[in-house]
Amino acid sequence: MCFVAVSVLAIATSMPAHRSSRIQRKMFMAKRSSARPTAKTKRTDSAKTADLEANIEESAGALLTSNQGVPVNDDHNSLKAGDRGPSLLEDFLLREKITHFDHERIPERVVHARGSGAHGYFELDHSLTKYTRAAFLQTTGSRTPVFVRFSTVAGSRGSTDLARDVRGFAIKFYTEEGNFDLVGNNMPVFFIQDAIKFPDLIHAVKPEPHNEIPQAASAHDTFWDFISLTPESAHMIMWVMSDRAIPRSFRMMEGFGVHTFRFLNAKGESTFIKWHLKPTLGMKSVLWDEAQRISGCDPDFHRRDLWEAIDSGNFPEWQVGVQLIPEADEHKFAFDLLDPTKIVPEELVPVTPIGRLVLDRNPDNFFAEVEQVAFHTGHIVPGMDFTNDPLLQGRLFSYTDTQLIRLGGPNFHEIPINRPVAPLHNNQRDGFMRQMINRGVTSYDPNTLGGGDPRQAKIAQGGFASHAERLDAAKVRARSPSFSDHFSQAAMFFHSQSAVEQRHIINALRFELGKCAQQSVRERVLYLLSQIDDALAKGVADGLGVLVPKKIEGYLNQNFGADADPKTVQPKKFTGKSHDSPALSIMRSAKPGMQTAKIAVLLADGFDEAGVKAVSQAISAAGGEAKIIAPRGGMATGDKGTELKVDFSLPTVCSVVFDAVYVAGGESCVAVLQGETRAVEFVEEANKHCKAIACSGTAEAFLASTRVQASIEAGDVAVVLGHSSPKQMASAFVEAISNHRNWERESLTLPNG
């Protein structure tokens, strides 16, 4: 074995650098593959993985070189005139290294700057041949490589993961017919109806220009000033102020295409569609108080969670579905299908499951993949087309324009992460950072010198063909009257929430408006809320200590041309009975379970080994993960002499990053914990956030000395005290975690929200 290893190394070092690198890469990949012994951690490599392989560099066992492949002898000292003399301009290694470093950064995205991503696949379970000729949606069981990027919208790259914000959910499908990008969000609607208002929206929500405050937050005057004058945003505001804006994990949030798109089948028949992605783990969120604390404790919480889940083999998965609406039914709804501030309730058009999205591989290099990936709503394949949604129409221009400046020119599609697995043949040439080497004498069409190639594809050969939509209209700057209902779906969303979720929306609005300095802005927003629901507006106003205004100066809707009659574009207050849609509520659609939950096991030396063992085994069997928390790091010794490795010491972690807490028994263990202020705060914080808490034996005395005692006296079912046996206690604890939080506790711990 040693002889073989030395021989391979000798061969590699005698070869050109690029061939040596390939051999080392193969050796490394073989070694890395052998480190994945279980089915749980097995990933599915794809055509895109193979495509990226040619661009992957591994430095293991390699010699340091310049960018031109020159071996470097000394990378620690610049070339000088004497050891204390000035550095010399001729030092090409210094200049190359510093120049590259000076240009390492590219402009961050204007929106969606803070992101995380992963590779995976889409597997088709239900053929859509009846509706579309898109090749990747034809054969049941087929798998399409994907790259998915999650993000917040308003914050910069350095902002927290836990901002109250929309989350981007963008998917690049590397299909055999080219790339299809589904550039979606975790909310199915948007703030505005027309793309021409997008710069105004983003300017309003970004930090205020005079002081660059606040970062990654909508709780300030300019945002709510804009919202108060833009009633079309009312529905979106309900979503953003709900718990969906602070998800527990990227793995536990839904995804939506937002717009209405088209499928086109082989006959050219059109069907309207809306994309949906539903997480198999179910939807979960965090409380706003938790989100603020997590931002201080671990601002990379979502990024870390996604990476660790994939790294441990707990691959995130979503059910992919579509709402299918025949073109003949376009106008049968009380709302306009092309209005991006509206949804099609699932009770009216059920979501048809078509497959699953699985993420099974983390990026090899964050910048090269997550940062350089470029999405575009205009990247579609044959069998798909757009609609006349005015927000979508603007996005079709904006994405290409933005990538040109962000990624340095028109060849951003050649960056490995953006490169299709389908072959490229066209007459486009040159430009910044061109990588493709085009052979032949022609770069135009038609031509004879190149034999007429590349030639156009017939529809039968897979050629893209746009939907032949009949149009007969005058050019106008206007909006359809069918876009004028701004409040009915906002009311539907609010009324479909559980009582707890409604309280969270009211508290979120209290927080946001409480950060606004201008009283006039608060009053306009309260008036806007009163058009949705009087109780909603009053609940927010009570928290602010003001009254809901009966009227406001001027018009509610300020979005109209200078010569338009403002009376014709004013929305009407919602006064009807709301349609109930349970799918809009996280809590009403929740399902029991604790898969991938992280449970804190709080202990100290002398802990009750039987109780800790029973709880740890029960958590693992239910799909969760127990983490040992102790006053100090290193090892903790149990009452029988067994040592456990401590995962986190109390000074380095907070309860907000865990889903539940177990306090170990044992007299000496409890005595230590009672003397630790951080241990008391850890448990009380979990109690405040309505999480399951359990203890065994003597640990009941510890809980009795904390604020958890009030929950115990109230008969809180999510506080599990010692049972007749450790196994019974552990079983009850797992059941409490699986039922998620005990929201009744909020009235004890947070009476004012």
NORJOKA-V274370 format. One record per backbone hydrogen bond with DSSP energy under -1.0 kcal/mol. NH is the residue of the N-H (numbers start at 1). CO is the residue of the C=O. E is the energy in kcal/mol with one decimal. If there is no record, write none. Layout:
nh=NH co=CO e=E
nh=NH co=CO e=E
//
This chain:
nh=5 co=1 e=-2.1
nh=6 co=2 e=-2.5
nh=7 co=3 e=-2.2
nh=8 co=4 e=-2.5
nh=9 co=5 e=-2.1
nh=10 co=6 e=-2.5
nh=11 co=7 e=-2.6
nh=12 co=8 e=-2.6
nh=13 co=9 e=-2.4
nh=15 co=12 e=-1.1
nh=20 co=16 e=-2.4
nh=21 co=17 e=-2.4
nh=22 co=18 e=-1.4
nh=23 co=19 e=-2.0
nh=24 co=20 e=-2.4
nh=25 co=21 e=-2.4
nh=26 co=22 e=-2.4
nh=27 co=23 e=-2.3
nh=28 co=24 e=-2.6
nh=29 co=25 e=-2.9
nh=30 co=26 e=-2.3
nh=31 co=27 e=-2.1
nh=32 co=28 e=-2.9
nh=33 co=29 e=-2.6
nh=34 co=30 e=-1.8
nh=36 co=33 e=-1.7
nh=42 co=39 e=-1.0
nh=50 co=46 e=-2.1
nh=51 co=47 e=-2.0
nh=52 co=48 e=-2.2
nh=53 co=49 e=-1.2
nh=55 co=52 e=-2.0
nh=56 co=53 e=-1.5
nh=62 co=59 e=-2.2
nh=66 co=70 e=-1.9
nh=69 co=66 e=-1.8
nh=72 co=64 e=-2.6
nh=81 co=86 e=-2.1
nh=82 co=80 e=-1.4
nh=85 co=82 e=-1.5
nh=88 co=79 e=-2.6
nh=91 co=88 e=-1.7
nh=92 co=90 e=-1.9
nh=95 co=91 e=-2.3
nh=96 co=92 e=-2.2
nh=97 co=93 e=-2.2
nh=98 co=94 e=-2.7
nh=99 co=95 e=-2.5
nh=100 co=96 e=-2.2
nh=101 co=97 e=-2.0
nh=102 co=98 e=-2.7
nh=104 co=101 e=-1.5
nh=112 co=153 e=-1.4
nh=116 co=150 e=-2.3
nh=118 co=148 e=-2.0
nh=119 co=361 e=-3.0
nh=120 co=146 e=-2.1
nh=121 co=358 e=-2.5
nh=122 co=144 e=-2.6
nh=123 co=356 e=-2.7
nh=124 co=142 e=-2.3
nh=125 co=354 e=-3.0
nh=126 co=354 e=-1.9
nh=128 co=137 e=-2.8
nh=131 co=128 e=-1.8
nh=132 co=128 e=-2.6
nh=133 co=264 e=-1.8
nh=137 co=134 e=-1.8
nh=138 co=135 e=-1.4
nh=141 co=124 e=-3.8
nh=142 co=139 e=-2.0
nh=144 co=122 e=-2.6
nh=146 co=120 e=-2.2
nh=147 co=172 e=-1.5
nh=148 co=118 e=-2.8
nh=149 co=170 e=-2.5
nh=150 co=116 e=-3.2
nh=151 co=168 e=-1.4
nh=152 co=114 e=-1.9
nh=159 co=156 e=-1.8
nh=161 co=299 e=-2.3
nh=165 co=245 e=-1.7
nh=168 co=151 e=-2.5
nh=169 co=184 e=-2.9
nh=170 co=149 e=-2.4
nh=171 co=182 e=-2.3
nh=172 co=147 e=-2.7
nh=173 co=180 e=-3.2
nh=174 co=145 e=-2.8
nh=175 co=173 e=-1.4
nh=175 co=178 e=-1.2
nh=178 co=175 e=-1.6
nh=180 co=173 e=-2.2
nh=181 co=379 e=-2.4
nh=182 co=171 e=-2.8
nh=184 co=169 e=-1.3
nh=184 co=182 e=-1.4
nh=185 co=256 e=-1.6
nh=186 co=167 e=-1.9
nh=190 co=340 e=-1.4
nh=195 co=390 e=-1.0
nh=197 co=194 e=-2.1
nh=198 co=195 e=-1.8
nh=201 co=197 e=-2.3
nh=202 co=198 e=-2.5
nh=203 co=199 e=-2.5
nh=204 co=200 e=-2.0
nh=205 co=201 e=-2.0
nh=206 co=202 e=-2.2
nh=208 co=213 e=-2.0
nh=211 co=208 e=-1.1
nh=212 co=208 e=-2.5
nh=220 co=218 e=-2.2
nh=224 co=220 e=-1.6
nh=225 co=221 e=-2.7
nh=226 co=222 e=-2.0
nh=227 co=223 e=-2.4
nh=228 co=224 e=-2.4
nh=230 co=227 e=-1.5
nh=233 co=230 e=-2.2
nh=234 co=231 e=-2.0
nh=237 co=233 e=-2.4
nh=238 co=234 e=-1.4
nh=239 co=235 e=-1.3
nh=240 co=236 e=-2.8
nh=241 co=237 e=-2.1
nh=242 co=239 e=-1.1
nh=245 co=242 e=-1.6
nh=246 co=243 e=-1.6
nh=248 co=284 e=-2.2
nh=252 co=249 e=-1.4
nh=253 co=250 e=-1.0
nh=255 co=277 e=-2.3
nh=256 co=185 e=-2.6
nh=257 co=275 e=-1.5
nh=259 co=257 e=-2.7
nh=261 co=273 e=-2.6
nh=262 co=385 e=-2.2
nh=263 co=271 e=-2.5
nh=264 co=383 e=-2.3
nh=265 co=269 e=-1.9
nh=268 co=265 e=-2.2
nh=271 co=263 e=-2.1
nh=272 co=325 e=-2.5
nh=273 co=261 e=-2.5
nh=274 co=323 e=-1.3
nh=276 co=321 e=-2.6
nh=277 co=255 e=-2.5
nh=278 co=319 e=-2.6
nh=280 co=317 e=-2.4
nh=282 co=279 e=-1.4
nh=284 co=252 e=-1.8
nh=286 co=246 e=-2.4
nh=291 co=287 e=-2.7
nh=292 co=288 e=-2.2
nh=293 co=289 e=-1.7
nh=294 co=290 e=-3.3
nh=295 co=291 e=-1.9
nh=297 co=293 e=-2.5
nh=298 co=294 e=-3.8
nh=301 co=298 e=-1.6
nh=304 co=300 e=-3.3
nh=305 co=301 e=-2.2
nh=306 co=302 e=-2.3
nh=307 co=303 e=-2.1
nh=308 co=304 e=-2.9
nh=309 co=305 e=-2.1
nh=310 co=306 e=-2.0
nh=311 co=307 e=-2.7
nh=312 co=308 e=-1.9
nh=313 co=310 e=-1.2
nh=314 co=309 e=-2.2
nh=315 co=313 e=-1.6
nh=318 co=357 e=-2.3
nh=319 co=278 e=-3.4
nh=320 co=355 e=-2.7
nh=321 co=276 e=-2.9
nh=322 co=352 e=-2.0
nh=323 co=274 e=-2.3
nh=325 co=272 e=-3.0
nh=329 co=326 e=-2.1
nh=330 co=327 e=-1.5
nh=332 co=329 e=-1.7
nh=339 co=336 e=-1.9
nh=342 co=339 e=-1.6
nh=348 co=345 e=-1.5
nh=349 co=345 e=-2.0
nh=352 co=322 e=-2.9
nh=354 co=320 e=-3.2
nh=355 co=320 e=-1.5
nh=356 co=123 e=-2.1
nh=357 co=318 e=-2.7
nh=358 co=121 e=-2.7
nh=359 co=316 e=-2.2
nh=360 co=119 e=-1.2
nh=361 co=119 e=-1.6
nh=369 co=365 e=-1.8
nh=371 co=366 e=-2.0
nh=372 co=367 e=-1.5
nh=373 co=369 e=-1.3
nh=379 co=376 e=-2.0
nh=380 co=378 e=-1.3
nh=384 co=381 e=-1.2
nh=385 co=262 e=-1.6
nh=393 co=389 e=-2.5
nh=394 co=390 e=-1.2
nh=395 co=391 e=-1.8
nh=396 co=392 e=-1.8
nh=398 co=394 e=-2.2
nh=399 co=395 e=-1.8
nh=401 co=397 e=-1.6
nh=402 co=398 e=-2.4
nh=403 co=399 e=-2.2
nh=404 co=400 e=-1.8
nh=406 co=402 e=-2.2
nh=407 co=403 e=-2.7
nh=414 co=411 e=-2.1
nh=415 co=412 e=-1.1
nh=418 co=415 e=-1.9
nh=419 co=415 e=-1.4
nh=434 co=431 e=-1.3
nh=451 co=448 e=-1.7
nh=453 co=450 e=-1.2
nh=461 co=458 e=-1.1
nh=462 co=459 e=-1.9
nh=463 co=458 e=-2.6
nh=469 co=467 e=-2.0
nh=483 co=480 e=-2.3
nh=484 co=481 e=-1.7
nh=491 co=487 e=-2.4
nh=492 co=488 e=-2.1
nh=493 co=489 e=-2.5
nh=494 co=490 e=-2.2
nh=495 co=491 e=-2.9
nh=496 co=492 e=-1.4
nh=497 co=494 e=-1.1
nh=502 co=498 e=-2.4
nh=503 co=499 e=-2.0
nh=504 co=500 e=-2.0
nh=505 co=501 e=-2.1
nh=506 co=502 e=-2.3
nh=507 co=503 e=-2.6
nh=508 co=504 e=-2.4
nh=509 co=505 e=-2.3
nh=510 co=506 e=-2.1
nh=511 co=507 e=-2.4
nh=512 co=508 e=-2.7
nh=513 co=509 e=-2.7
nh=514 co=510 e=-1.9
nh=515 co=512 e=-1.1
nh=516 co=513 e=-1.3
nh=522 co=518 e=-1.6
nh=523 co=519 e=-2.4
nh=524 co=520 e=-1.9
nh=525 co=521 e=-2.2
nh=526 co=522 e=-2.5
nh=527 co=523 e=-2.3
nh=528 co=524 e=-2.2
nh=529 co=525 e=-2.7
nh=530 co=526 e=-1.9
nh=531 co=528 e=-1.0
nh=532 co=529 e=-1.4
nh=533 co=529 e=-2.4
nh=537 co=533 e=-2.1
nh=538 co=534 e=-2.6
nh=539 co=535 e=-2.5
nh=540 co=536 e=-2.0
nh=541 co=537 e=-2.6
nh=542 co=538 e=-2.8
nh=543 co=539 e=-1.3
nh=544 co=540 e=-1.2
nh=545 co=541 e=-1.1
nh=546 co=541 e=-2.1
nh=558 co=229 e=-2.3
nh=560 co=558 e=-1.3
nh=564 co=561 e=-1.3
nh=568 co=565 e=-1.7
nh=569 co=566 e=-1.3
nh=574 co=531 e=-2.8
nh=584 co=581 e=-2.1
nh=585 co=582 e=-1.9
nh=593 co=738 e=-1.7
nh=596 co=623 e=-3.2
nh=597 co=594 e=-2.2
nh=599 co=625 e=-2.9
nh=600 co=660 e=-2.5
nh=601 co=627 e=-3.1
nh=602 co=662 e=-3.1
nh=603 co=629 e=-2.6
nh=606 co=637 e=-3.9
nh=607 co=604 e=-1.0
nh=608 co=665 e=-2.2
nh=612 co=608 e=-2.1
nh=613 co=609 e=-2.6
nh=614 co=610 e=-2.2
nh=615 co=611 e=-2.4
nh=616 co=612 e=-2.6
nh=617 co=613 e=-2.4
nh=618 co=614 e=-2.1
nh=619 co=615 e=-2.5
nh=620 co=616 e=-2.2
nh=621 co=617 e=-2.4
nh=622 co=618 e=-1.4
nh=623 co=620 e=-1.5
nh=624 co=619 e=-2.8
nh=625 co=597 e=-2.6
nh=627 co=599 e=-2.9
nh=629 co=601 e=-2.8
nh=630 co=648 e=-1.8
nh=636 co=644 e=-2.7
nh=638 co=642 e=-3.3
nh=639 co=607 e=-2.5
nh=641 co=638 e=-1.5
nh=644 co=636 e=-2.7
nh=646 co=634 e=-2.8
nh=647 co=628 e=-1.5
nh=648 co=628 e=-2.0
nh=650 co=630 e=-2.2
nh=652 co=649 e=-2.1
nh=653 co=650 e=-1.2
nh=657 co=654 e=-1.2
nh=658 co=655 e=-2.1
nh=659 co=598 e=-3.4
nh=661 co=692 e=-2.0
nh=662 co=600 e=-3.1
nh=663 co=694 e=-2.9
nh=664 co=602 e=-2.7
nh=670 co=666 e=-3.0
nh=671 co=667 e=-2.3
nh=672 co=668 e=-1.8
nh=673 co=669 e=-2.3
nh=674 co=670 e=-2.7
nh=676 co=673 e=-1.4
nh=680 co=676 e=-1.9
nh=681 co=677 e=-2.6
nh=682 co=678 e=-2.3
nh=683 co=679 e=-1.9
nh=684 co=680 e=-2.5
nh=685 co=681 e=-2.4
nh=686 co=682 e=-1.5
nh=687 co=683 e=-2.2
nh=688 co=684 e=-2.4
nh=689 co=685 e=-1.5
nh=690 co=687 e=-1.7
nh=691 co=686 e=-2.2
nh=693 co=718 e=-2.6
nh=694 co=661 e=-2.0
nh=695 co=720 e=-1.8
nh=699 co=696 e=-2.1
nh=700 co=697 e=-1.9
nh=701 co=698 e=-1.3
nh=703 co=699 e=-2.0
nh=704 co=700 e=-2.3
nh=706 co=703 e=-1.9
nh=709 co=706 e=-1.5
nh=712 co=708 e=-2.2
nh=713 co=709 e=-2.6
nh=714 co=710 e=-1.2
nh=715 co=712 e=-1.7
nh=716 co=711 e=-2.4
nh=719 co=716 e=-1.3
nh=720 co=693 e=-3.2
nh=729 co=725 e=-2.2
nh=730 co=726 e=-2.6
nh=731 co=727 e=-2.3
nh=732 co=728 e=-2.2
nh=733 co=729 e=-2.1
nh=734 co=730 e=-2.4
nh=735 co=731 e=-1.9
nh=736 co=732 e=-2.0
nh=737 co=733 e=-2.2
nh=738 co=734 e=-2.5
nh=739 co=735 e=-1.2
nh=740 co=737 e=-2.1
nh=742 co=690 e=-2.0
nh=743 co=741 e=-1.1
nh=745 co=742 e=-1.7
nh=746 co=743 e=-1.4
nh=748 co=745 e=-1.5
nh=749 co=745 e=-2.3
nh=750 co=746 e=-3.2
nh=753 co=750 e=-2.0
//
